């Protein structure tokens, strides 16, 4: 089987399994998604969704967030993992958006990565979902699943990202991220994958 045939088969099956796949974070617009994804690092989307309404009510846009201090934000994120670092990032984020981008969230991955608390994965998520740019965000789920299914032998998220983008058409890249992520989150889990009944077992390298 060629690597492209493997990709085509796997993506077709994932599309059948998850036809309506999308982000499980609740947000409206680029600013809210950016904040939510920053908070979601090593934290469940469910917990983030419980936390962000109070943040967005108090700081509805980058301009308002730019006025917030670390001490203002910390109580709002205390139930999130790594609250100190995330409160610091958010207190810096609003200022960076206002000072460097006119209060708007930039669309380019390179620009997004200049923002506090934004790594390549977060930048790719925002760039893909909001601006429909043909990039694939590689988080822990995508990294694990891509390697298990033989889509990549990459040993870093960046290497897996390059392999995925080499073999997945630009049109499918935004959805491919969600297919792999949700499959990894609910079926091909890290410790106890639900192999029984999984239609992708014949492709699995586990």
N, C-alpha and C positions, 0 to 999 in steps of 0.2 A: 504494500500500500504506500503510495506517495504521501508526503507530508501534506500536500494540498488537498488530497482526497480525504485524509484524516480530518483536516480542518472543516471541509465541506460537510462531511458526515456528522461530526460533532455539533457544529453550529445548527444544522438542520434539526437535529434531535432536540437541542436546547431550545430552539425556537418553538418547537411543538410542545415542549414541556412548560415553557414560560412565555406564552405569546404576549402577555401584557406586562412583562418585566419593566421595572422602573425603580427610581430611588424610593426608599422607604422613609426618608427624611421628609418632614413637613416644612414647606417653605413657599414663599412667594417672591420670585425675582432673584437676581444675582446676589445681592447683598445678604439676604437671609440664607441662601444656600451656602455662601462662603462662610458665614458664621457657624452654621450647623455642621459643615464638614470639618472645620477646625475643631469644634467641640467633640466630634465623633471619633477622634483618634483614640483607639483602645477603649472605646466605650460603645454601648449598644445604641442603635438608632432610637429604640424605645425610650431610653433615658434622656437622650438629646431632645426628643420631641416633647418630653415633659418639662424640659428646662427652658427651651427657647422662647415660648410665648411671653414669659415675663421680661426676657431680654428685649424682644422686639417691641413690646409695649413701651418700655422705658426708653429704648434707643431704636427708633423706627428707621433710621437711615445713618449713613456714615457720618454726616455732620453732627448728629446728636451723640453718636458713639465717640466721636473725637473729643468730646467734652468730659468723657468718663475717665475716672482714675482707676487704678488697680483696686483700691479699697472700695470703690463703688461697685465694681463688677464681681468681686470675689464672692459676696454672699449669694449672688444669683447663680453661680456655677459650683457651689460647694458640694453638690451631689454628683458632680461629674468627675471622672478620673483625671488626675493631675490638675486640680483646680487652680493651684497657684500659677503654674506656667500658662494655662489657658486664659486666666484672668489677665495676666500680663500681656499676652498676645492680643487679646481683644482691646485692651486699653491703648495699645499701640496701633492696632489695625485701623481704627477710624481716622486717626491723625495721618497715617500714611496714605489712605485713600483720598483724603481731602487735599493734602499737600502735594501729592505726586500725580494724582489722577482726576483732579477736579471733583472729587466726591463720587466718582463712578467706579464700578468694578471693571478692571480691564479684561479684554477678551483673550489676549495672548498668554500662553503658558509662561513664557519668559518673564512677562510683566507681573503676572500673578505670583510667581516665585520670589519676587522682591518684597512681598508683603510679610509682616510678622506672622509666624505660625503656619505659613503656607509652604509645604514641600511639593515635590513633583506630583504625588498622588492627588493631593487636594487641588492643585492647579489643573490637573487633567480632568478631574470630576467637574469642576465649575466650567471649564472651557468646553467640555463635551456637552453637558446637560443644558447649559444656558445659551451657549453660542454655537452649538452644533458643530464644533470643530472636530476633525477626524483623528482624535487621539483616544487612547485606551488607558484608563487609570488602573494601576496594578496595586491592589491592597493585598492583605495576607490571604484572603479567600481566593482571589484571582491568581495569585502567585502559586498557591498550592494546587488548585484545580488544573491550571494550565500544564503544570509539570506532571500531575497524575495522569492526565489524559493524553500525554505524549505530544502536546502542542508546543512545548518548549523544554529545553534542557538548561535554560538559563539559571544561573545561581544567584542572580540579583534581580530586584524588581525592574531595573532599567533594561536588563538583558531580556527578560520575559516580555516586557513592553515592546522591544524592538522585534522580537519574533512574532508576536501577535499582529503588530501593525504591518509586518511584511506579508502576512498571509490572509489577513481579513480586509475586505474591501472597505473603502472610506465610508460607504453608505451604511455598512453594518457595524462599524466600530463603536458608536455610542451604545447600541443595543447589546453588543457582544460583552461589554463591561458588565452590564446588569445581568445577563444570562449567566456568566461565569460566577459572579459574586453571589447571586441568590442560590445557584446550584451548590456552591460551596457553603453557604450559610445554613441551608436547610436539608440538603441531601448528602453531599460529599464533605461531611464535617471532618474536622481535624482528627479527633480521637476515636469517634465511633461512627464512621460513615455508614449510611443506610444503603448498603449494597444490594440487599434483597429487593428485587423488582426494579432496580435502576437500569434504564435502557442503555447506559453507557459503559456497562461492566466490560464489554469486549474491547473497549478502547483504554481501559484503566491500566496504568503501570504500577499500581500500588503493590 
